[in-house]
Amino acid sequence: MLTTLQGPRILLRPLQYTDADALLQAAADGELWNLTVTVVPSASTIDSYLKKALDGRDAGSVMPFVIVLKDSGEVIGSTRFWKIDPMNRKLEIGSSWISARWQKSFVNTEAKYLMLRHAFEVLDCVRVQFTTDENNQKSRNAILRLGAQQEGIVRHERIMPDGRKRNSVRFSIIDDEWPQVRQALEQKLAEDRG
């Protein structure tokens, strides 16, 4: 089932193969494909990026989205639920990236709020986790600002495209924490709309 998550200023709609050009344009804002701490598609990797995400959706383990500005319809990034485990009622939010000019704006907070609300209140999750590169301080700070708790560092958790063995930092929000996290995020979004 394809789900669209809609907020006041953005919507997260299901990723499609036809989003290739829009994603490349979004990633060009900041040449995000050059980042070594995350995977953002480039012209040479967009096909495999889309195939992996959409194969995961077909298998039921991934729900990939594009991040769209409601006012203009512009695609400004991508994010996904993955490692979806219905039996244990848990998943991970990841593979998130946003065009450079929209970083440090309302976009990440609103996107993660929509995803967390869907995870806890629709999918009935008991745990939502986040994983980021140990070297990605910007991402680590953003995850902490959401209200997630750092759990630890997973050593050599994955091999990056450049061959580097990545240590990853794991964070989570559990169902008992969601009401307080939700309230804080709603307050932050209200202040951002100010």
N, C-alpha and C positions, 0 to 999 in steps of 0.2 A: 504494500500500500504506500503510495506516494503522499507525503505530508508536507504542507506549507505552513511555516510558523510566521505569524505576522505581528509586528509591533507597531508603535506609533510612527516610526521613521524608517524602519527597514523591514524587509521580509526575507526569510530564508526559504527559498523554493528548491525543489529537487533538481539536482545537477543533471544535465543532459549532454549528449555528444555535441549538440548544436551550440553549446556554451564555449566551445574552444576559443574562438576569436575574442569574445568578451573577456574571458579569463586571461588571455595573453595580454590584452590591453590593460587590464587591471594590474597584472604583475609587472608590466612595463613601468608603472608609476613607482619608481624606486629600484627598478631592475632587481626585483625580489628573488629571481632565480639564481642570483649570485650569492645569496645567503648560504653560509655553510652550516647553520644550526637548525635549518628546517628544509623541507622539500616544497618548492614552489615551481609550477610548470614553466618551461620555456618552449620556444618553437620546436625544439628537437625532442622534448619529453611530453608534450601535451597529449599526444595520442595514448601513450602508456599510462599517463596520470589518469586520464578519463577511463580507460579500460579497467584499470585496477579498482577504481572507485565504483564503477557501475557493475563490474563482476561481483564485487563485495555486496552491493545492494541486491543483485539477483540471488546471491547465496543467503541473504538475510542477516549478514553480520555487519553491514555498513549502511548508514543513511547519509549520503553526501548531499550537501546543499551549496548553492551559490548565495552570496550575500548581495542583496539588491537594495538600492536606495528607492524608497517608495515614490518620492516626488519626481524623480527623473527616469527611473527604470534602469539606471546604470548599475552594472555588475561591478562590485568593488572588492570581491574576495571570495573565499570559499571556507567551509568548515564541515565537520561531519561528526555523527555518532559512529563509533566503530567498537570492535570487541564487544558487540552486543551479546549478552548472555541472559536470555529470558528466564532460564531455570533459576539462576542465582540473583536475578533482578538487578543486574549491574551493567554498566557500559562505560565507555570512555568518550570524552569530547576531545577531538584533536584534529590534526591536519588543518589547522586554522591559520589563515593569513589574510591580511587586509592591505589594500593599496596604501602606499606611504602617506599620502595626504590625509587619509582617514584614520591613521594610527593615532593613539592618544586622544580620541574623540569619543563620542557616545557609542560608536558602532560596536566595539568589542563588548562593552557592558550590556548593550541591548541584545546583541546576538547570544551571548552566554546566558543572559536572563531567560530569553525565550527557550533556549535549549534545556536549561536546568528545570524550568517550569514544566516543560513537556516530559522530561525524563522522570521527575518525581511525581507529577500530578496526573499524567496520562499513562505513561508506561509503568508507573508504580515501582520505580527503582528504589533500592535501599542504599545504593552506592553509585556515585558518579566520580570517575577518576580523570585526572589530567596528567600527562607526561610531557616533559620538555627536556631539551638538551641542557646538561649541567652548565654549559657555557652561555646559554641564552638568558642573561639576567633580565632583559626586558620582558620576556615571556614569563619568567619566574615571578617577577613583581606583579605582572598583570593577573596571574592566577591567584596570588595571595590577596590582591585587591578584591577579587570576587568573593572572598571569604573561605577559600579552600585551605585545608591544613596540609602542610608538607609532611610526608610520611618517611621519606628516605631517598637514597640514591641507589639506583639499580646499575651495577657496573657492566660495561660492555653490552648494553641492552639492545643495541642494533648497529648495523654497519651503514654508514652514511654513503651517499653517492660517490664521494671522493675517496672512499675506502677507510675513512677514520672510524675507529671503534668508539661509539658514543656512550658515555655515561649519561643516564637519564634521571631526572628528579621526578618523583611520583608524588602527586597531591590527590586529595579526595575531599568530597563533601558527602556526608551520609544523611539518611532520611531524617534522623533526629535533629540535625543541624539546619535542614532546609528552611523551616519557618523563619528563623533568625536571619539566615543568609538572604532569603527572599525579601524580607523587610528592608534590610540594608541596601540591597540592589534597587528596590523600588524607590527608596529615598534618594539614592544617587542619581537614578534616571530622572526623577522629578526635578532635582537641582540642576541637572544638565539642560533640561527643557526651560528652566527658570524663566 
